[in-house]
Amino acid sequence: MKKLPELLAPGGTLDGFKTAVLYGADAIYAGLPGFSMRARAKIDVEGVKQGIEFAHNHGKKVYLAFNLFAHDTDFENMPRVAEVINYLKPDALIVADAGVMTWVHEHFPDMPIHVSTQANICSAASVKFWQKAGASLCVLAREVSHKEFCTIRHECPDMKLEIFVHGAMCMAYSGRCLLSNYITGRPSNRGACAQLCRWKYDVILREVESGLEMPIDEDEHGAYILNSKDLCLMPRLAEVLESEPDSLKIEGRNRSEYYVGSVVRAYRNAIDAWARDPEHFNPDEFMADLSVLESRGYTTAFFDGPLPDTAHDYKTTKSDSAYHAAGVVMGVDDKNITFELRNEIKAGDEITFILPGNDKFSIKLDKIINAKNGEFLPKMSAGQGNSLLIPCDIIPQEYLSQIQKYVLAYKHKQLDKI
């Protein structure tokens, strides 16, 4: 049997870290403000430390994104960066800048280095360059087609290769858009992108000499002219796995734990199903789990070569899913599950619990019980930690025991010791 690739998931928050681990990721990547493309990271040093301990206790690896493009002023802060790296003890550093890579070699000679997608690696020649420079893995650019990947794999058999399989796409070249920096002062290649590509635009014809402005009529596509759909390679996963990448990456450090858990779960189950019986692998059932998530629609992007016109949604940036994240289980006792809301819930709504592994089940909430005071309500909105109680007696026992196990895992360092 062919070696299966590592499933790499985002750890944008401590909850995201734990969710990714419990739902089947083999490794987690995380970033810190000033270290990476995520200048506005939602997790701090202590959160990453706890996430790394949780992952290591479950036999998973953690890679720290250090993929900023460094200016001279950034190198003045490197002594502090070194202290943080020594404190966190990640399994590898993700680097994009040649100067930063040199610094890592000098100060952490035994640290594995993964070259970030921001380095825009699109050829075997580039992979060989970074391999000679001391990298242990290259993250290929999203613009690399499957045919090109197969060529790179053939010409670089002893180099680890990583590809993106799911997540947001940038309308520019892998995060090189300057719109955000130009209009809002928030640099896209430092993780502060305002996502101006998702905005609706009016196209104006301006006559320079007179200053006269005249709107150009929109066609049936509307005016979301820069809005890319989200990447999803689940429909082509069998071909991906056959080509033997070393790591499959899921984008989403700014996504919710619900999103991370659902996507990781779908790809974990799909990879394992392909490994058991590749000849009869059918991605449809796993695609169904991804279709309920909020997204901008899906595209296989550059998989078959040039980007097709179906890769953009010119009509809207709204999610095309009829489903919303209901909430997250925060606690459970002998009588009730405490359920923190992420969207409004009304009496009579049906919610589906997505559990690690293959299990999921649905229940109907005949009543809404306020977790703070036990009051019965017709509906409850999300926000400010609003939670409701779900009586345990309406949960099938086999699922209730799983919920109890995984809630305990969130509160402890290791699932196997509970």
C-alpha positions as CSV (number, residue, x, y, z in Angstrom):
1,M,0.0,0.0,0.0
2,K,1.2,3.5,-0.8
3,K,2.2,5.7,2.0
4,L,-0.6,8.1,3.0
5,P,0.1,11.8,3.2
6,E,0.0,13.7,6.4
7,L,-3.3,15.7,7.0
8,L,-2.3,19.2,8.1
9,A,-4.8,21.4,9.7
10,P,-4.9,25.0,11.0
11,G,-4.6,26.0,14.6
12,G,-5.8,29.6,14.7
13,T,-7.1,29.3,18.3
14,L,-6.5,26.9,21.1
15,D,-10.0,25.4,20.5
16,G,-9.1,25.1,16.9
17,F,-5.9,23.2,17.9
18,K,-7.8,20.7,20.0
19,T,-10.6,20.3,17.5
20,A,-8.1,19.6,14.7
21,V,-6.3,16.9,16.8
22,L,-9.5,15.2,18.0
23,Y,-11.1,15.2,14.5
24,G,-8.2,13.4,12.8
25,A,-5.4,15.8,11.8
26,D,-1.9,14.4,11.8
27,A,-0.3,17.8,12.3
28,I,-1.2,21.4,13.0
29,Y,0.3,24.7,11.8
30,A,0.0,27.9,13.8
31,G,1.3,31.4,13.6
32,L,1.9,34.3,16.0
33,P,1.7,38.1,15.5
34,G,5.0,39.3,14.1
35,F,6.1,35.8,13.1
36,S,4.0,35.0,10.1
37,M,1.4,35.9,7.5
38,R,-1.2,36.1,10.3
39,A,-0.4,39.5,11.7
40,R,-3.8,39.5,13.5
41,A,-3.5,36.0,14.9
42,K,-6.2,35.1,17.5
43,I,-3.8,32.9,19.5
44,D,-0.9,34.1,21.7
45,V,2.3,32.4,22.8
46,E,0.7,30.6,25.8
47,G,-2.2,29.4,23.6
48,V,0.3,27.9,21.1
49,K,2.3,26.4,23.9
50,Q,-0.8,24.6,25.3
51,G,-1.8,23.6,21.8
52,I,1.6,22.1,21.1
53,E,1.5,20.2,24.4
54,F,-2.0,18.9,23.6
55,A,-0.9,17.8,20.1
56,H,2.3,16.2,21.3
57,N,0.4,14.2,23.9
58,H,-1.7,12.8,21.1
59,G,1.3,12.0,19.0
60,K,0.7,14.8,16.5
61,K,3.2,17.4,15.2
62,V,3.0,21.2,15.2
63,Y,4.7,23.5,12.7
64,L,5.1,27.2,13.5
65,A,4.6,29.7,10.7
66,F,7.6,32.0,10.5
67,N,6.9,33.1,7.0
68,L,7.0,36.8,7.1
69,F,9.0,38.7,4.5
70,A,11.5,40.3,6.9
71,H,12.7,43.9,6.8
72,D,15.9,44.9,8.6
73,T,13.8,46.2,11.5
74,D,12.3,42.7,11.9
75,F,15.8,41.2,12.4
76,E,16.2,43.5,15.4
77,N,13.5,41.5,17.1
78,M,15.1,38.1,16.4
79,P,16.5,37.6,19.9
80,R,13.0,37.7,21.3
81,V,11.8,35.4,18.5
82,A,14.6,32.9,19.4
83,E,13.3,32.9,23.0
84,V,9.8,32.1,21.9
85,I,10.9,29.3,19.5
86,N,13.0,27.7,22.3
87,Y,10.0,28.0,24.7
88,L,7.5,26.5,22.2
89,K,9.6,23.7,20.8
90,P,7.7,23.3,17.5
91,D,8.5,20.3,15.2
92,A,9.3,22.6,12.3
93,L,9.4,26.2,11.1
94,I,7.5,27.4,8.0
95,V,9.7,30.0,6.3
96,A,9.4,32.1,3.1
97,D,12.2,34.6,3.3
98,A,15.8,33.6,2.4
99,G,17.2,35.9,5.1
100,V,15.0,34.3,7.7
101,M,16.0,30.9,6.5
102,T,19.6,31.8,7.0
103,W,18.9,33.0,10.5
104,V,17.1,29.8,11.4
105,H,20.1,27.7,10.1
106,E,22.4,29.8,12.2
107,H,20.4,29.8,15.4
108,F,18.5,26.5,15.1
109,P,20.7,24.2,13.0
110,D,18.7,21.1,13.9
111,M,15.2,22.6,13.2
112,P,13.4,21.2,10.1
113,I,12.4,24.0,7.7
114,H,9.3,24.0,5.6
115,V,9.3,26.5,2.7
116,S,6.0,28.4,2.7
117,T,3.6,28.7,-0.2
118,Q,4.5,32.4,-0.1
119,A,7.8,31.4,-1.8
120,N,5.7,30.6,-4.9
121,I,7.3,27.3,-5.7
122,C,6.0,26.2,-9.1
123,S,8.8,24.0,-10.5
124,A,11.2,21.1,-9.8
125,A,14.0,23.5,-10.2
126,S,12.7,25.7,-7.4
127,V,12.2,22.7,-5.2
128,K,15.8,21.6,-5.8
129,F,17.0,25.1,-5.0
130,W,15.3,25.1,-1.6
131,Q,16.4,21.5,-1.0
132,K,20.1,22.6,-1.5
133,A,19.4,25.5,0.9
134,G,18.5,23.0,3.6
135,A,14.7,22.8,3.5
136,S,13.1,19.5,4.4
137,L,9.7,20.2,2.8
138,C,8.3,22.5,0.2
139,V,4.8,23.8,0.1
140,L,3.9,24.2,-3.5
141,A,2.0,27.2,-4.8
142,R,-1.7,26.9,-5.3
143,E,-1.1,27.7,-9.0
144,V,0.6,24.4,-9.6
145,S,-1.5,22.0,-11.7
146,H,-1.8,18.3,-10.9
147,K,0.2,17.4,-14.0
148,E,2.9,19.8,-12.9
149,F,2.9,18.3,-9.4
150,C,3.4,14.8,-10.9
151,T,6.4,16.1,-12.8
152,I,7.9,17.7,-9.7
153,R,7.2,14.6,-7.7
154,H,9.1,12.5,-10.3
155,E,12.1,14.8,-10.4
156,C,12.3,15.4,-6.7
157,P,11.6,11.9,-5.2
158,D,13.6,12.5,-2.0
159,M,12.0,15.9,-1.1
160,K,8.8,16.2,0.9
161,L,6.1,18.1,-1.0
162,E,2.9,19.7,0.5
163,I,-0.1,20.9,-1.4
164,F,-3.3,22.8,-0.4
165,V,-6.5,20.7,-0.8
166,H,-9.1,22.9,0.9
167,G,-9.8,26.5,1.8
168,A,-10.0,30.1,0.7
169,M,-8.4,31.2,-2.6
170,C,-6.7,34.5,-3.2
171,M,-7.7,36.4,-6.4
172,A,-4.0,37.4,-6.7
173,Y,-1.0,35.2,-6.9
174,S,-1.0,33.3,-3.6
175,G,-1.4,36.3,-1.3
176,R,0.5,38.9,-3.3
177,C,-2.5,41.3,-3.8
178,L,-1.9,44.9,-3.0
179,L,-5.5,46.2,-2.9
180,S,-5.8,45.9,0.8
181,N,-2.5,47.7,1.5
182,Y,-3.3,50.4,-1.0
183,I,-6.9,51.1,0.1
184,T,-7.0,50.3,3.8
185,G,-3.3,50.3,4.8
186,R,-3.7,46.6,5.9
187,P,-1.0,44.6,4.1
188,S,-2.2,41.3,2.7
189,N,1.2,39.6,2.7
190,R,1.4,40.3,6.5
191,G,-1.8,38.5,7.2
192,A,-3.9,41.7,7.7
193,C,-5.8,41.5,4.4
194,A,-9.2,43.3,4.4
195,Q,-10.4,40.9,1.6
196,L,-11.4,43.7,-0.7
197,C,-11.8,41.0,-3.4
198,R,-15.0,40.0,-1.6
199,W,-16.5,43.5,-2.0
200,K,-19.0,44.5,-4.6
201,Y,-17.7,47.0,-7.2
202,D,-19.2,49.6,-9.4
203,V,-17.4,50.0,-12.7
204,I,-17.1,53.7,-13.6
205,L,-16.0,55.2,-16.9
206,R,-14.1,58.5,-16.2
207,E,-13.3,61.1,-18.9
208,V,-10.0,62.6,-17.7
209,E,-10.2,66.1,-19.1
210,S,-13.7,67.0,-18.1
211,G,-13.8,64.8,-15.0
212,L,-17.2,63.4,-16.1
213,E,-18.0,60.0,-14.6
214,M,-20.4,57.6,-16.1
215,P,-21.4,54.2,-14.7
216,I,-20.9,51.2,-16.9
217,D,-23.9,49.0,-16.9
218,E,-23.5,45.6,-15.2
219,D,-24.3,42.4,-17.0
220,E,-26.1,39.3,-15.6
221,H,-23.0,38.4,-13.6
222,G,-23.3,41.4,-11.3
223,A,-20.1,43.1,-10.1
224,Y,-18.2,40.8,-7.7
225,I,-15.5,40.7,-10.3
226,L,-12.6,39.6,-8.0
227,N,-14.4,37.0,-5.9
228,S,-12.8,33.5,-6.0
229,K,-14.7,30.4,-4.9
230,D,-13.1,28.3,-2.2
231,L,-10.6,25.5,-3.1
232,C,-11.8,21.9,-2.7
233,L,-10.0,18.9,-4.1
234,M,-12.2,16.3,-2.5
235,P,-13.7,15.4,-5.9
236,R,-10.2,14.7,-7.2
237,L,-8.8,13.3,-4.0
238,A,-8.1,9.8,-5.5
239,E,-5.8,11.4,-8.1
240,V,-4.1,13.5,-5.4
241,L,-3.4,10.5,-3.3
242,E,-2.2,8.4,-6.2
243,S,0.5,11.1,-7.0
244,E,2.0,10.7,-3.5
245,P,2.2,14.1,-1.9
246,D,3.7,14.1,1.6
247,S,1.2,16.5,3.2
248,L,-2.3,17.8,2.4
249,K,-2.9,21.2,3.8
250,I,-6.3,22.7,4.9
251,E,-6.4,26.5,5.0
252,G,-8.3,28.3,7.7
253,R,-6.5,29.7,10.7
254,N,-9.2,32.4,11.0
255,R,-12.1,29.8,10.7
256,S,-14.3,28.5,13.5
257,E,-13.7,25.3,15.3
258,Y,-16.9,24.0,13.7
259,Y,-15.4,24.5,10.2
260,V,-12.0,23.1,11.2
261,G,-13.5,20.0,12.7
262,S,-15.9,19.4,9.8
263,V,-13.3,19.8,7.1
264,V,-10.6,17.7,8.9
265,R,-13.2,15.0,9.6
266,A,-14.3,14.8,6.0
267,Y,-10.7,14.5,4.6
268,R,-9.6,12.1,7.4
269,N,-12.5,9.8,6.6
270,A,-11.9,10.1,2.8
271,I,-8.2,9.4,3.0
272,D,-8.8,6.4,5.2
273,A,-11.6,5.1,2.9
274,W,-9.3,5.4,-0.1
275,A,-6.5,3.6,1.7
276,R,-8.9,0.7,2.5
277,D,-10.2,0.3,-1.0
278,P,-8.8,2.7,-3.6
279,E,-10.5,1.0,-6.6
280,H,-14.0,1.6,-5.2
281,F,-13.4,5.0,-3.5
282,N,-16.3,7.4,-4.0
283,P,-15.8,11.0,-2.8
284,D,-19.5,11.9,-3.0
285,E,-20.4,11.0,0.6
286,F,-17.4,13.0,2.0
287,M,-18.3,15.9,-0.4
288,A,-21.7,15.9,1.1
289,D,-20.2,16.6,4.5
290,L,-18.3,19.6,3.0
291,S,-21.3,20.9,1.1
292,V,-23.2,21.8,4.3
293,L,-20.4,24.2,5.4
294,E,-20.6,27.9,4.8
295,S,-18.4,28.6,1.7
296,R,-18.3,30.8,-1.4
297,G,-18.9,27.7,-3.5
298,Y,-16.1,25.3,-4.4
299,T,-13.6,25.1,-7.2
300,T,-10.7,22.7,-8.0
301,A,-8.9,25.9,-9.1
302,F,-5.6,25.1,-11.0
303,F,-5.8,21.3,-10.6
304,D,-6.4,20.8,-14.4
305,G,-4.3,23.8,-15.5
306,P,-5.4,27.3,-16.3
307,L,-8.1,28.7,-13.9
308,P,-11.6,28.1,-15.4
309,D,-14.2,30.8,-15.5
310,T,-16.3,28.8,-13.0
311,A,-13.6,29.4,-10.3
312,H,-15.2,32.8,-9.5
313,D,-18.6,33.8,-8.3
314,Y,-19.6,37.1,-9.9
315,K,-23.0,37.3,-8.3
316,T,-22.4,37.3,-4.5
317,T,-19.9,36.6,-1.7
318,K,-22.6,35.0,0.5
319,S,-22.4,31.4,1.5
320,D,-24.3,29.0,-0.8
321,S,-25.0,26.6,2.1
322,A,-28.5,26.2,3.6
323,Y,-26.9,25.3,6.9
324,H,-25.3,27.3,9.7
325,A,-23.1,26.4,12.6
326,A,-25.4,26.0,15.5
327,G,-22.9,26.0,18.3
328,V,-20.3,24.1,20.3
329,V,-20.6,21.7,23.2
330,M,-18.8,23.3,26.1
331,G,-19.8,20.9,28.9
332,V,-21.8,17.9,29.9
333,D,-23.0,16.4,33.2
334,D,-25.5,13.7,34.3
335,K,-28.5,15.8,33.2
336,N,-27.6,18.3,30.5
337,I,-25.2,19.3,27.7
338,T,-24.2,22.9,27.8
339,F,-24.3,24.2,24.2
340,E,-22.7,27.6,23.4
341,L,-24.4,29.3,20.4
342,R,-22.8,30.5,17.2
343,N,-26.1,31.3,15.5
344,E,-29.7,31.9,16.6
345,I,-31.7,28.9,17.7
346,K,-35.5,28.6,17.8
347,A,-37.7,26.1,19.5
348,G,-38.5,23.4,17.0
349,D,-35.1,23.7,15.2
350,E,-33.2,20.5,14.3
351,I,-29.5,20.4,15.0
352,T,-26.9,17.8,13.9
353,F,-24.0,16.8,16.1
354,I,-20.8,16.2,14.1
355,L,-18.6,13.8,16.1
356,P,-15.0,12.8,15.5
357,G,-14.8,9.7,13.4
358,N,-17.8,8.7,11.2
359,D,-20.7,9.4,13.7
360,K,-23.2,12.2,13.5
361,F,-26.8,12.4,14.6
362,S,-29.7,14.9,14.6
363,I,-32.2,15.9,17.3
364,K,-35.1,18.3,17.4
365,L,-35.1,21.0,20.1
366,D,-38.6,21.2,21.3
367,K,-37.7,23.8,23.9
368,I,-34.9,26.3,24.4
369,I,-33.5,26.3,28.0
370,N,-31.3,29.2,29.0
371,A,-28.2,27.7,30.6
372,K,-27.7,30.7,32.9
373,N,-31.1,30.6,34.7
374,G,-33.0,27.6,33.3
375,E,-35.6,29.9,31.8
376,F,-37.6,28.5,28.8
377,L,-37.4,30.8,25.8
378,P,-38.9,30.7,22.3
379,K,-35.5,31.5,20.8
380,M,-32.0,32.5,21.7
381,S,-29.4,34.5,19.9
382,A,-25.7,34.0,19.8
383,G,-23.1,36.3,21.4
384,Q,-21.8,37.1,24.8
385,G,-21.3,33.4,25.6
386,N,-25.1,32.7,25.3
387,S,-25.7,29.0,25.9
388,L,-28.6,26.7,26.2
389,L,-29.1,23.3,27.9
390,I,-29.9,20.1,26.0
391,P,-31.3,17.4,28.2
392,C,-29.1,14.3,28.1
393,D,-32.2,12.0,28.0
394,I,-32.9,13.1,24.4
395,I,-29.4,12.1,23.2
396,P,-28.9,8.4,22.2
397,Q,-26.7,6.8,24.8
398,E,-24.0,5.6,22.4
399,Y,-23.5,9.2,21.2
400,L,-23.8,10.7,24.7
401,S,-20.8,8.6,25.9
402,Q,-18.8,9.9,23.0
403,I,-19.7,13.5,23.7
404,Q,-18.6,13.0,27.4
405,K,-15.3,11.5,26.3
406,Y,-14.4,14.3,23.9
407,V,-15.5,17.1,26.3
408,L,-13.2,15.6,28.9
409,A,-10.4,15.5,26.3
410,Y,-10.8,19.3,25.8
411,K,-10.2,19.8,29.5
412,H,-7.2,17.4,29.8
413,K,-4.0,17.1,27.9
414,Q,-4.5,13.6,26.6
415,L,-7.5,11.7,25.4
416,D,-6.1,8.2,26.0
417,K,-5.6,8.9,29.7
418,I,-9.3,9.7,30.3
